[in-house]
Amino acid sequence: MGTGTRGLRRFALLALAMLAMAVARPLHAEEPAIDLRVMTFNIWYGGAQVDAGQVVEAIRAAKADIVGLQEPDGTSRAIADALGWPYADERRHIISRYPLFAPPGDPLYTWVEPLPGRIVAVANLHLPATPYGPEAVRDGEDLAAVLQLETDTRLPAIQPYLEALPKVAQGGVPVFLTGDFNSPSHLDWTDAVAKARPQVKYAVEWPVSKAIADAGLRDSYREAHPDPVARAGLTWTAGYPHPWVKANETFDRIDLVWSAGPATVTASEVVGEEGGPDVDIAVTPWPSDHRAVVSTFHVVPAVAPAMVGVDRYVVKQGDDFILRFGIGTLEDARISVVPKGGDPAKNAVATMATGDASDRPSIKLASSFMKAGAYDAVLSDADGKELARTGFWVQARDAAPLVVVKKSSYKPGQTVEVSWRNAPALKLDWVAIYHAGDPDIYNYIAYIYTGATVEGSGALDKDTIGADLEPGNYEIRLLRDDSYVLLAKAPFTVRP
């Protein structure tokens, strides 16, 4: 009896202990997490001003996973290739060691899949450079004038990102925003910093960074290094190239990595020249006039929706291309290629059942059998319901870029309407008005961006041009990715 009672007591205690352990443990397995290193890097006009190879070495030294590039001048894919990364979004200047997918609606951000079936969102920007706020402070402008300059110049350019990214983060997706903001942080220009840094003549609540913070994004460098006096983290400038700088140069932290949603910063480091202020990762020779920033985040990626992606937006006819897809928990789906807007059930030029995607999450196809034009990759469920769609182009191998002016002649003050075809569809392709035959590549009169499109149209009106064009001979030029690489031109005249 006694032994039996002790046995029952031991059993009861064991049962209570097991119950306590069960209550203490979460009912569901922990969400999968990963550490991601996100880098922002203005590589200085294509990276060729010092040594393009050093741009690649800097990214390697930073051990980056995702990089938002500024001023790649059409080299984003070449940089990714040199790193051995197969993923480049040339329409957003983002490269990654992990798969990239364009979300529906072609938004400002891209999805990155760092874990199978899990995503984060990344956006990348380069705000207007001039007129530059710290130079206005240097040159004696008062606070009101500086704030007005920022409000007029850079604040409008950030607004589309502030409208889009917080909504993504509110949906539980980790969000990262990289960029050369060409504007300091309100967290840096404080009264304390004004006493410590002579160039900071007075405290400024810089409108761009304040607006981003108010939208719920977090400045990763200031999260890791909260004291701007102890750790300024200057990214402009390392020199052009290092070590040469102008005697009256301004120095500031304008290259930033922001985050929102389930992402916790664990480190943030400046990448730059040997011996540079607050440089954590040194590369010699340093290839840019900006220092870069790489921030490490502990991230819980969100469950991915059904996704489909193409490894490049423009496929040269005859080249192979890769379709990638994610179907979540579905047991079967179908991936199809159709002419733009087409129905997979009626218009497919290629189609394949995915099964449960355990066999493969991608398929390589040949474009040699496809006519030049716009296409969609479409993911449908087993019943034919569309789950995801993304666009891409097949371009004839010998297709030359073309720009057309709607009319050959305009009167002063009239809107100049233009269209383009066979453009490379890079993030910052642009069209500009020049005087006919002007050899000075900087001497453009007005410009608009093409919106990273292969073909499209736009208008340069009086507001864009700034004044009536005087009578004379002009030309429209199509140029590549914010560079001065001329792709096509077309003449027009302005008559009295």
Beta strands, then each sheet from edge to edge (+ up, - down):
strand 1: 34-42
strand 2: 66-70
strand 3: 87-89
strand 4: 94-96
strand 5: 100-101
strand 6: 109-115
strand 7: 118-126
strand 8: 175-180
strand 9: 218-219
strand 10: 255-260
strand 11: 263-272
strand 12: 279-282
strand 13: 292-299
strand 14: 302-303
strand 15: 307-310
strand 16: 314-316
strand 17: 320-326
strand 18: 333-339
strand 19: 350-353
strand 20: 362-366
strand 21: 373-381
strand 22: 386-395
strand 23: 402-405
strand 24: 409-410
strand 25: 416-421
strand 26: 430-435
strand 27: 446-449
strand 28: 456-460
strand 29: 472-479
strand 30: 486-494
sheet 1: 3+ 4- 2+ 1+ 13- 11+ 12+
sheet 2: 5+ 6- 7+ 8+ 10- 9+
sheet 3: 5+ 6- 7+ 14-
sheet 4: 15+ 17- 20+
sheet 5: 16+ 22+ 21- 18+ 19-
sheet 6: 23+ 25- 28+
sheet 7: 24+ 30+ 29- 26+ 27-
end
